[in-house]
Amino acid sequence: VVVVVNDGKAVLAGGFTQGYDFRVVCVILMTALGGLLCAVMLKFAGATHGCFSTALSIILTSLLSHTLVGDFEMDWLFGVGTGVAVLASLLFSLGPPELRRPL
């Protein structure tokens, strides 16, 4: 609705996707992929895994943004956060440790 009100004439003249370039398409595809990954995780694994899925989706989007588009500079803090998120996902997937009872 906002597009029609603000830019209705331009959309009619040039189409809805006028001005889209490689970067815009990459952002749209990365956002869609992240949403699909989160939906699959929520459907098959539950809410807790969904949170990890969201974290991994953000990491994947950042890495793809750095690689394909080149508009994201990774620093050491991003590396630490990525490592913590991946480690937390792996530890959670292992489950709680089995408790051994003394003989």
C-alpha positions as CSV (number, residue, x, y, z in Angstrom):
1,V,0.0,0.0,0.0
2,V,2.8,2.4,0.9
3,V,4.5,1.7,-2.4
4,V,1.4,2.6,-4.4
5,V,0.8,5.8,-2.4
6,N,4.4,7.1,-2.5
7,D,5.7,5.8,-5.8
8,G,2.7,4.6,-7.7
9,K,3.5,6.4,-10.9
10,A,7.1,5.1,-10.9
11,V,6.0,1.6,-10.2
12,L,3.5,1.7,-13.1
13,A,6.2,3.1,-15.4
14,G,9.2,1.0,-14.5
15,G,7.8,-2.0,-12.6
16,F,8.1,-3.1,-9.0
17,T,11.7,-4.3,-9.3
18,Q,13.2,-1.3,-10.9
19,G,16.5,-0.4,-9.5
20,Y,17.2,-3.9,-8.1
21,D,20.8,-4.9,-8.5
22,F,22.9,-7.9,-7.4
23,R,23.2,-6.7,-3.8
24,V,19.4,-6.3,-3.4
25,V,18.8,-9.7,-4.8
26,C,21.4,-11.2,-2.5
27,V,19.8,-9.6,0.5
28,I,16.4,-10.8,-0.5
29,L,17.6,-14.4,-1.0
30,M,19.7,-14.5,2.2
31,T,16.7,-13.2,4.2
32,A,14.4,-15.7,2.6
33,L,16.9,-18.6,3.2
34,G,17.3,-17.6,6.9
35,G,13.5,-17.5,7.3
36,L,13.1,-20.9,5.7
37,L,15.8,-22.4,7.9
38,C,14.1,-21.0,11.1
39,A,10.8,-22.4,9.9
40,V,12.2,-25.9,9.3
41,M,13.9,-25.9,12.7
42,L,10.8,-24.8,14.5
43,K,8.7,-27.4,12.7
44,F,11.0,-30.4,13.3
45,A,13.1,-29.5,16.4
46,G,11.2,-27.2,18.7
47,A,11.6,-23.7,20.1
48,T,15.0,-24.1,21.7
49,H,16.6,-25.4,18.5
50,G,14.8,-22.5,16.7
51,C,16.8,-20.0,18.8
52,F,20.0,-21.7,17.7
53,S,18.7,-21.8,14.2
54,T,18.2,-18.0,14.3
55,A,21.7,-17.5,15.6
56,L,23.2,-19.7,12.9
57,S,21.1,-18.0,10.3
58,I,22.5,-14.6,11.4
59,I,26.0,-16.0,11.2
60,L,25.3,-17.5,7.7
61,T,23.8,-14.2,6.5
62,S,26.9,-12.3,7.8
63,L,29.3,-14.7,6.1
64,L,27.4,-14.6,2.8
65,S,27.2,-10.8,3.0
66,H,31.0,-10.6,3.6
67,T,31.7,-13.1,0.8
68,L,29.2,-12.1,-1.9
69,V,28.4,-8.5,-1.3
70,G,31.5,-7.3,0.5
71,D,29.7,-4.9,2.8
72,F,30.5,-6.5,6.1
73,E,33.8,-6.5,7.8
74,M,34.4,-9.3,10.3
75,D,36.4,-8.6,13.4
76,W,37.6,-10.7,16.3
77,L,34.4,-10.1,18.3
78,F,32.3,-11.6,15.4
79,G,34.6,-14.6,15.4
80,V,34.2,-15.1,19.2
81,G,30.4,-14.8,18.9
82,T,30.3,-17.2,16.0
83,G,32.3,-19.7,17.9
84,V,30.1,-19.4,21.0
85,A,26.9,-19.8,19.0
86,V,28.2,-22.9,17.1
87,L,29.6,-24.4,20.3
88,A,26.3,-23.8,22.2
89,S,24.4,-25.5,19.3
90,L,26.7,-28.5,19.4
91,L,26.6,-28.9,23.1
92,F,22.8,-28.6,23.2
93,S,22.5,-31.2,20.5
94,L,24.5,-33.7,22.6
95,G,22.0,-33.5,25.4
96,P,22.6,-33.7,29.1
97,P,25.4,-35.9,30.3
98,E,24.4,-39.3,31.8
99,L,24.8,-39.4,35.5
100,R,26.7,-42.3,36.9
101,R,25.6,-43.7,40.2
102,P,28.3,-45.0,42.5
103,L,28.3,-48.8,43.1
